[in-house]
Amino acid sequence: MSHLIALVCGYVLDALFGDPYQMPHIIRLIGTLISGAERLLRRIFPPTPLGERMAGAVLVMLVAGGCSGCTWLVLGLLSRVSPQLAWVVETFVCYQMLAAKQLRIEALRVADALENEGLVAARTAVSMIVGRDTAELDEAGVVRAAVETVAENASDGVVAPLLFMAVGGAPAGVLYKAVNTMDSMVGYKNDRYRYFGTVAARLDDLLNWVPARLTGVLMCLVAPLVGLDGAGAWRIFLRDRRKHASPNSAHPEAACAGALGVRLAGPASYFGVVHDKPYIGDDNRLIERADIGRACRLLKATSLAALVLGLALGLLFAWGRS
C-alpha cells in the first residue's frame, strides 16, 4: 500500500513543481547511460544488421533491467534501514517519472511565444518538444505540432508511468521510462538506428499498447468535464485511432482531435524528409492558438482520471496478492 501513497505524493509534487531545470533528473541520467552504452556496444558488436540488433537487445537489457533493478535494490535496502526513508525516496522517483506539468508548461510556452514574440520564436519553442522539422511551419502548423505533442505525451509521459507505478511501484515506472527513453533516442527508422533500435522500439510499442488505448478512452470520458466535445471525441477516437504508422500514437491524438473539433497529423517533415501521414479528425474549423490551452486542460483532467484508475488497479492487485 505504501507505493500507492508514494505515487499520490509524487503526482502532487509534479502538479506543484514540474521539473525544475536546476534539479538532477533521473530521466536525463538514463539518457546519458543510453548514449554511453550505445557507444560501447557499437564497438563490441559487428556493424551488420544481426550484430546491430543484438547490440540493441543488450542495450535494452542493460538499461531497462539495470535501472529498474537498481531502483528495486535501493528501495529494498532502504526499507530495511528505515521504511520512512524508503518511502521518501520512492515518492521522489514517482515524482520524476511524471511529466504532466512540464508538458503543459512547454506547450503553453509555444502559445505565449505566438502571442507575444512572433512565429519565429514559436517555432523555436515548439522545436523543444517535437521531433519534426519546425523551421518552415506556419502558425497553424506550430499549433498543430504542440497539440499533437500534448495528446501523444499524455500517454507516455503521464498515463503509462502512472499505471505502471500503481501496479508495480517505482521500479516498474523506471522500467517503463527507461524503455520509452530508449525508443525516443534510438527507435528511429533511419540508417543509423534501423536495426540497432529495433528491440527498444518494439518493446516500447508493447508496453504502451494498453496505456495508449486507455488514454484515448479517458480523454473521451473527461472531455465534457473541461468544456470540450465528448461526443466528437468518441466519434473520432473510434474512427481514426488506427491512422498512424505507430500502433499506439493515434489513439490519444484521435480523442484529442475529436474533443477539440480540429484536424491533426497529416504530412510532416523529419530530418528533411516529408512523411505523408494521414489526417486525424475532421477539418471543421481552423486550428487556433487557444487550442493549445484546451489540449492542456484535457491533459490535466486525463492525468487526474488516470491517477484514480491507477489507484483502483493498485488496490485491486494488492487485494489479489493478499
VMD Tcl script that draws the C-alpha trace (Angstrom):
set ca {
  {0.00 0.00 0.00}
  {2.87 2.40 0.69}
  {3.81 2.59 -3.00}
  {0.32 3.91 -3.79}
  {0.73 6.68 -1.21}
  {4.15 7.44 -2.73}
  {2.51 7.61 -6.17}
  {-0.13 10.08 -4.98}
  {2.52 12.25 -3.33}
  {4.68 12.09 -6.45}
  {1.70 13.15 -8.55}
  {1.09 16.12 -6.25}
  {4.77 17.12 -6.39}
  {4.68 17.02 -10.19}
  {1.48 19.10 -10.23}
  {3.08 21.68 -7.94}
  {6.64 21.92 -9.24}
  {7.01 20.20 -12.61}
  {10.66 19.54 -13.47}
  {12.91 22.29 -12.03}
  {15.73 22.74 -14.52}
  {18.39 23.03 -11.84}
  {17.49 19.67 -10.29}
  {19.29 16.50 -11.45}
  {16.73 14.31 -13.18}
  {16.58 10.51 -13.37}
  {15.43 10.58 -17.00}
  {18.43 12.68 -18.00}
  {20.71 10.23 -16.20}
  {19.05 7.37 -18.10}
  {19.63 9.26 -21.35}
  {23.32 9.66 -20.51}
  {23.54 5.95 -19.74}
  {21.90 5.09 -23.08}
  {24.36 7.26 -25.01}
  {27.38 5.76 -23.27}
  {26.13 2.19 -23.61}
  {25.42 2.73 -27.30}
  {28.98 3.86 -27.97}
  {30.38 0.88 -26.09}
  {28.09 -1.71 -27.73}
  {28.78 -0.40 -31.23}
  {32.47 -1.06 -30.62}
  {31.80 -4.60 -29.37}
  {29.26 -5.85 -31.92}
  {29.85 -6.01 -35.69}
  {28.17 -3.33 -37.86}
  {25.86 -5.82 -39.56}
  {22.04 -5.99 -39.32}
  {22.25 -9.00 -36.98}
  {25.09 -7.50 -34.96}
  {23.27 -4.21 -34.51}
  {20.04 -5.96 -33.49}
  {21.97 -7.96 -30.91}
  {23.65 -4.79 -29.64}
  {20.24 -3.11 -29.36}
  {18.87 -6.08 -27.42}
  {21.79 -5.92 -24.99}
  {21.21 -2.16 -24.64}
  {17.60 -2.80 -23.59}
  {18.60 -5.43 -21.06}
  {21.38 -3.29 -19.60}
  {19.47 -0.03 -19.36}
  {15.91 -1.16 -18.60}
  {16.91 -4.11 -16.44}
  {19.75 -2.27 -14.74}
  {17.83 0.90 -13.91}
  {14.74 -0.95 -12.72}
  {16.79 -3.48 -10.78}
  {18.86 -0.79 -9.09}
  {15.69 1.05 -8.07}
  {14.24 -2.14 -6.59}
  {17.50 -2.94 -4.78}
  {17.95 0.55 -3.32}
  {14.37 0.71 -2.10}
  {14.65 -2.78 -0.63}
  {17.84 -1.94 1.24}
  {16.46 1.36 2.49}
  {13.29 -0.31 3.73}
  {15.43 -2.49 6.00}
  {17.14 0.57 7.45}
  {14.20 2.97 7.52}
  {10.81 2.34 5.87}
  {10.12 6.06 6.09}
  {13.30 6.90 4.16}
  {12.45 4.25 1.57}
  {9.03 5.84 1.15}
  {10.55 9.31 0.71}
  {12.90 8.02 -2.00}
  {10.09 6.17 -3.77}
  {7.96 9.32 -3.68}
  {10.81 11.26 -5.30}
  {11.24 8.61 -8.01}
  {7.49 8.62 -8.73}
  {7.61 12.42 -8.96}
  {10.42 12.30 -11.53}
  {8.69 9.67 -13.67}
  {5.74 12.01 -14.33}
  {5.76 14.92 -16.75}
  {2.22 16.34 -16.74}
  {3.01 19.85 -15.53}
  {6.21 20.21 -17.54}
  {4.39 19.14 -20.69}
  {1.76 21.82 -20.06}
  {4.44 24.42 -19.33}
  {6.32 23.71 -22.56}
  {3.14 23.65 -24.66}
  {1.80 26.88 -23.18}
  {5.21 28.44 -23.80}
  {4.53 27.90 -27.52}
  {1.17 29.67 -27.22}
  {2.80 32.52 -25.30}
  {5.51 32.87 -27.95}
  {2.87 33.10 -30.68}
  {1.01 35.74 -28.71}
  {3.91 37.91 -27.64}
  {7.07 37.15 -29.65}
  {6.01 36.04 -33.10}
  {6.20 32.99 -35.34}
  {9.99 32.58 -35.32}
  {10.10 32.38 -31.52}
  {7.15 29.99 -31.54}
  {8.93 27.69 -34.00}
  {11.91 27.61 -31.64}
  {9.68 26.89 -28.65}
  {7.82 24.05 -30.36}
  {11.10 22.55 -31.61}
  {11.94 21.80 -27.98}
  {9.03 19.38 -27.61}
  {8.60 17.80 -31.07}
  {10.79 15.66 -33.28}
  {9.69 17.09 -36.62}
  {11.33 19.92 -38.56}
  {9.84 23.25 -37.47}
  {11.74 25.90 -39.45}
  {9.09 26.13 -42.19}
  {5.93 25.72 -40.11}
  {3.24 28.38 -40.35}
  {1.23 29.37 -37.27}
  {-1.34 26.60 -37.78}
  {1.48 24.08 -38.17}
  {3.10 25.25 -34.94}
  {-0.18 24.98 -33.02}
  {-0.93 21.58 -34.53}
  {2.51 20.27 -33.57}
  {2.08 21.47 -29.98}
  {-1.40 19.97 -29.64}
  {-0.27 16.64 -31.10}
  {2.64 16.51 -28.66}
  {0.36 17.18 -25.70}
  {-2.00 14.43 -26.87}
  {0.66 11.81 -27.58}
  {2.68 12.54 -24.45}
  {-0.43 12.32 -22.31}
  {0.06 8.58 -22.71}
  {3.81 8.00 -22.44}
  {4.55 10.96 -20.18}
  {1.66 10.64 -17.74}
  {-0.86 7.81 -18.05}
  {1.56 4.96 -18.80}
  {4.05 5.67 -15.97}
  {1.12 6.25 -13.58}
  {-0.34 2.84 -14.39}
  {3.00 1.03 -14.21}
  {3.83 2.59 -10.85}
  {0.35 1.91 -9.49}
  {0.76 -1.80 -10.22}
  {4.50 -2.32 -9.70}
  {5.75 0.65 -7.73}
  {8.69 2.90 -8.63}
  {10.80 0.06 -10.17}
  {8.06 -0.60 -12.73}
  {7.83 3.10 -13.51}
  {11.60 3.30 -14.04}
  {11.47 0.22 -16.28}
  {8.80 1.83 -18.43}
  {10.53 5.21 -18.68}
  {13.87 3.59 -19.49}
  {12.32 1.75 -22.43}
  {10.41 4.83 -23.52}
  {13.56 6.97 -23.37}
  {15.48 4.40 -25.41}
  {12.74 4.45 -28.04}
  {12.92 8.26 -28.22}
  {16.72 8.12 -28.65}
  {17.37 5.05 -30.80}
  {13.96 3.96 -32.11}
  {14.25 5.70 -35.48}
  {13.87 4.06 -38.88}
  {16.94 5.72 -40.37}
  {20.31 4.38 -41.48}
  {21.87 4.66 -38.03}
  {19.11 3.05 -35.96}
  {17.10 0.87 -38.36}
  {18.49 -2.31 -36.75}
  {20.08 -1.04 -33.54}
  {16.81 0.45 -32.27}
  {14.51 -2.40 -33.29}
  {14.20 -4.10 -29.88}
  {13.70 -0.83 -27.99}
  {11.03 0.33 -30.44}
  {9.13 -2.97 -30.39}
  {9.25 -3.21 -26.60}
  {8.06 0.38 -26.29}
  {5.12 -0.44 -28.59}
  {4.27 -3.42 -26.39}
  {4.46 -1.52 -23.10}
  {2.35 1.34 -24.49}
  {-0.34 -0.84 -26.06}
  {-2.76 -0.73 -23.10}
  {-1.89 2.77 -21.78}
  {-2.37 4.42 -25.18}
  {-5.84 2.96 -25.57}
  {-6.78 3.82 -22.00}
  {-5.56 7.37 -22.58}
  {-7.86 7.72 -25.56}
  {-10.81 6.38 -23.58}
  {-10.08 8.60 -20.59}
  {-9.83 11.66 -22.85}
  {-13.25 10.87 -24.29}
  {-14.72 10.46 -20.81}
  {-13.31 13.68 -19.32}
  {-13.69 15.94 -22.38}
  {-17.18 17.19 -21.38}
  {-15.90 17.96 -17.87}
  {-13.47 20.56 -19.28}
  {-15.88 22.12 -21.76}
  {-14.87 20.08 -24.81}
  {-16.85 17.87 -27.20}
  {-17.24 14.43 -25.62}
  {-19.38 13.03 -28.43}
  {-16.91 14.26 -31.02}
  {-14.04 12.75 -29.05}
  {-15.70 9.31 -29.08}
  {-16.60 9.57 -32.77}
  {-13.11 10.48 -33.97}
  {-11.42 8.14 -31.48}
  {-13.38 5.14 -32.75}
  {-12.91 6.16 -36.39}
  {-9.29 7.39 -36.58}
  {-7.43 5.67 -33.71}
  {-5.55 3.40 -36.13}
  {-4.44 6.13 -38.57}
  {-0.75 6.09 -37.66}
  {2.31 4.04 -38.50}
  {2.72 3.53 -34.76}
  {0.22 1.09 -33.24}
  {-0.33 3.45 -30.30}
  {0.15 7.13 -31.14}
  {-3.14 7.77 -32.92}
  {-5.35 6.71 -30.00}
  {-4.83 9.79 -27.81}
  {-4.39 12.03 -30.86}
  {-7.74 10.94 -32.27}
  {-9.54 11.51 -28.98}
  {-7.93 14.94 -28.62}
  {-8.73 15.93 -32.22}
  {-12.36 14.95 -31.74}
  {-12.64 16.74 -28.40}
  {-11.26 19.95 -29.94}
  {-13.12 19.59 -33.23}
  {-9.97 20.07 -35.33}
  {-7.84 18.06 -37.73}
  {-4.41 16.88 -36.58}
  {-1.49 14.94 -38.11}
  {-1.07 14.99 -41.90}
  {2.22 15.40 -43.82}
  {5.22 16.34 -41.68}
  {8.95 16.72 -42.28}
  {11.51 14.78 -40.22}
  {15.24 15.33 -40.80}
  {14.46 16.94 -44.15}
  {12.24 14.10 -45.41}
  {8.49 14.68 -45.74}
  {6.35 11.83 -44.40}
  {2.85 11.70 -45.87}
  {0.91 10.77 -42.72}
  {-2.90 10.53 -42.82}
  {-5.01 13.20 -41.21}
  {-6.76 12.55 -37.91}
  {-10.05 14.30 -37.16}
  {-12.37 16.46 -39.24}
  {-11.46 19.80 -40.76}
  {-14.45 21.54 -39.19}
  {-12.57 24.71 -38.38}
  {-9.09 26.18 -38.50}
  {-6.89 25.25 -35.58}
  {-6.07 28.26 -33.38}
  {-3.73 29.31 -30.60}
  {-6.37 28.72 -27.93}
  {-6.42 25.03 -28.85}
  {-3.07 24.58 -27.07}
  {-4.66 25.69 -23.81}
  {-7.69 23.49 -24.45}
  {-5.45 20.48 -25.06}
  {-3.63 21.23 -21.80}
  {-6.94 21.30 -19.92}
  {-7.77 17.93 -21.43}
  {-4.34 16.62 -20.40}
  {-4.82 17.78 -16.81}
  {-8.23 16.12 -16.50}
  {-6.95 12.94 -18.16}
  {-4.00 12.71 -15.78}
  {-6.29 13.02 -12.76}
  {-8.61 10.33 -14.14}
  {-5.57 8.11 -14.77}
  {-4.46 8.58 -11.16}
  {-7.87 7.45 -9.90}
  {-7.80 4.47 -12.27}
  {-4.24 3.62 -11.24}
  {-5.12 3.69 -7.55}
  {-8.09 1.40 -8.19}
  {-5.89 -1.03 -10.10}
  {-3.19 -0.88 -7.42}
  {-5.71 -1.63 -4.68}
  {-7.11 -4.48 -6.76}
  {-3.66 -6.01 -7.24}
  {-2.83 -5.55 -3.55}
  {-6.09 -7.26 -2.59}
  {-5.40 -10.09 -5.02}
  {-1.91 -10.69 -3.59}
  {-3.22 -10.66 -0.03}
}
mol new
graphics top color blue
foreach p $ca { graphics top sphere $p radius 0.5 }
foreach p [lrange $ca 0 end-1] q [lrange $ca 1 end] { graphics top cylinder $p $q radius 0.2 }
display resetview
